[in-house]
Amino acid sequence: MDKATPTPESPPVSPPQQVALHQDDAADDDENVKQLKECSTLYLSLQDCLIKSNRNWKSCQMEVQALKACNERRKK
């Protein structure tokens, strides 16, 4: 019985790395979040909530209200 010689498999070819189209936008977002100072944590938790809830603002009202209150305190 002849055993078939396994052919060496070529390594998988990875797709070319894509550069973010709006890389500057991401840097701008970072700067905007830094400007929020003490409210930045609340802003980021709102963003997390929106991602987890598929952009459902109604389910993130606790985070929205906390960010609103923080912003109002900053303005005083």
C-alpha positions in Angstrom: 0.0 0.0 0.0 1.3 3.4 -1.0 0.8 6.1 1.5 0.2 9.5 0.0 3.0 11.9 0.9 1.4 14.9 2.6 2.0 18.1 0.8 3.4 20.9 2.8 0.8 23.4 3.5 1.7 27.0 2.9 1.1 29.3 5.9 -2.1 31.3 5.7 -1.7 34.6 4.0 -2.9 37.5 6.2 -4.8 40.3 4.6 -2.9 43.5 4.2 -3.0 45.8 7.2 -5.5 48.5 6.8 -4.7 51.9 8.2 -7.6 53.6 9.9 -9.1 56.1 7.5 -9.9 58.6 10.2 -6.9 58.2 12.4 -6.9 62.0 13.0 -10.5 61.8 14.2 -9.4 59.3 16.9 -6.7 61.7 18.1 -9.3 64.5 18.1 -11.6 62.3 20.2 -8.8 61.7 22.8 -8.2 65.5 23.1 -11.9 66.1 23.5 -12.2 63.5 26.2 -9.2 65.1 28.0 -11.0 68.4 28.0 -13.8 66.9 29.9 -11.4 66.5 32.9 -13.3 65.1 35.8 -16.3 64.1 33.6 -14.1 62.1 31.2 -14.7 58.8 33.1 -18.4 59.4 32.9 -18.2 60.1 29.2 -16.3 56.9 28.6 -18.7 54.8 30.6 -21.6 56.3 28.6 -19.7 55.3 25.4 -19.2 51.7 26.8 -22.9 51.5 27.6 -23.9 52.7 24.2 -21.7 50.0 22.6 -23.0 47.3 24.8 -26.7 48.3 24.2 -26.3 48.7 20.4 -26.6 52.5 20.7 -29.8 52.3 22.7 -29.9 55.7 24.6 -32.9 54.7 26.7 -31.0 51.9 28.4 -28.1 54.3 29.1 -30.0 57.1 30.9 -28.2 56.6 34.2 -24.9 57.3 32.4 -26.4 60.2 30.4 -27.8 61.9 33.6 -24.5 61.4 35.5 -22.6 63.0 32.6 -25.1 65.9 32.4 -24.9 66.5 36.2 -21.1 66.5 36.0 -21.1 68.9 33.1 -23.4 71.3 35.0 -21.1 71.2 38.0 -18.2 72.1 35.8 -19.9 75.1 34.3 -20.5 76.7 37.7 
